[in-house]
Amino acid sequence: MAPVPVDARSSHNVIALATAPWTSKALLAAIEWGVFTELSRREGTVADLCGRMDIEDGNVPEFLDILVALGLLDRTDGVYRNAAPADAYLNPHEHGADITPYLSFLNAGRDGWSRLTDGRAAGGPRSAGASSSAAFGEAIAAFERFTGLPGSPEDMDAGGKH
């Protein structure tokens, strides 16, 4: 991975790195809840989307506005629709360009990353535990769906035997 350029005159890039998990989680939650899928079918208001996604509207307006601020949704007179990047890459009807399975794969590994420093803080090695094992299985399934390749180590030929 290439290093992120840092402008020494501004703390913006450092702050953006520190808050990246929040923006990432907003994107990944929207994928998990089916926001982009619903909006690829038709635009809608908060009430309409909540009904179609079968969720309470509690903080949905604020959540959708976060997606607007991130450039993933557009809102006009209270009606939401996918913005161009979401329509191009987060739309399950665009089979060749839809990256939601890959993003789901990345999301499945977030639990382990969120505990990255746990072992260090406890003074010992970090144990992955059963929940990350399940997340790994989900990540492999997402990998298989996204790539069409087998994801289990038994199915892969990494050593050139076949």
Salt bridges, closest charged atoms under 4 A:
ASP7 OD1 - ARG9 NE 2.99
GLU38 OE2 - ARG41 NH1 2.61
GLU38 OE1 - ARG52 NE 3.03
GLU43 OE1 - ARG81 NE 3.01
ASP48 OD1 - ARG42 NH2 3.71
ASP48 OD2 - ARG52 NH1 2.58
ASP65 OD1 - ARG75 NH1 2.38
ASP111 OD2 - ARG115 NH1 2.46
